[in-house]
Amino acid sequence: MLNTQLRKALVAEAVCNVDNGNSKTIENPYITNFTADITAINGTYAVSDITTTDDTLTVDQEVKWAGHIFDYESRYTRVDLYESVINTATYAIKEKIDYFVVNNLCEDGTGTYTTPAGGFNTTNTNTILANLASKVMGYAEVYKGMFLIIENTDVPGILGSQMASGFSYSDLALKNGLLTSQAGIDIYVVRTGTFVDATIGTKTVTNSGHRVFGVKGQAMYASLRDVQMEEKGVSGKTGKEVVFYGYVGFKLWAPVTDLIVDITLA
């Protein structure tokens, strides 16, 4: 196998539900919450209308990469060129899907929080985590677990906080490089530049200087049949043209958008 360039960690599957089936749309209608009345016992009641609202995930984005492998390249190399290309291209598709999902998750969350000045520095971290947890605690869905997605530039503050937080906890951080969880919140690190102001596919996001926190399993993305590959002969060239592609759709379900918090770094 050929060596590859450094690869970014993929985190979307850890915090979202994922469907790899063949559905173009996934329906998830919901009803408005009911509010019960409490009165003195009198045997009477008021009748309310029950409202049902449609909520749909649509697979509407295509991710693709294509290239050409000349026959002499595959014959002369001492490594498995085809296998290397398949491995690298498949990762490229999945990395773009992850990038799409993480940014849409941040964009669509209706919870908001602005950090103290300095963002995730050592002094702020415990306050930030406590304030974020307070945004979602008290809701039934929290049993699924809380998450925080940060960029690698935020690590020094969080890791410094862990190394200074109590004896046994700081010992774990100092010895093992603890970062994966703090205050009951699972922490995932992506590379700097993941949160962007950009148009990704057909979706426009404004996430530069932002991070995302929330409850796991509130959003879903669908990636039909995972990554597909086709080989094609090309007139005038030896070897094969190869194309890799995948489809993706994302939805943060309407009733739970408050459980995803868009964090603004101050």
Sequence and secondary structure as in RCSB ss.txt:
>XXXX:A:sequence
MLNTQLRKALVAEAVCNVDNGNSKTIENPYITNFTADITAINGTYAVSDITTTDDTLTVDQEVKWAGHIFDYESR
YTRVDLYESVINTATYAIKEKIDYFVVNNLCEDGTGTYTTPAGGFNTTNTNTILANLASKVMGYAEVYKGMFLII
ENTDVPGILGSQMASGFSYSDLALKNGLLTSQAGIDIYVVRTGTFVDATIGTKTVTNSGHRVFGVKGQAMYASLR
DVQMEEKGVSGKTGKEVVFYGYVGFKLWAPVTDLIVDITLA
>XXXX:A:secstr
           HHHHSEEE SS SEEE  EE        SS S        EE  EEE  EEEEEEEEE HHHHH
H SS HHHHHHHHHHHHHHHHHHHHHHHHHHHH  EEEE  TTSS TTTHHHHHHHHHHHHTTSGGGGG EEEEE
EGGGHHHHHHHHHTS HHHHHHHHHH   SEETTEEEEEE TT S EEEETTEEEE TTEEEEEETTSEEEE TT
S EEEEE  TTSSSEEEEEEEEEEEEE GGGGGGEEEEE  
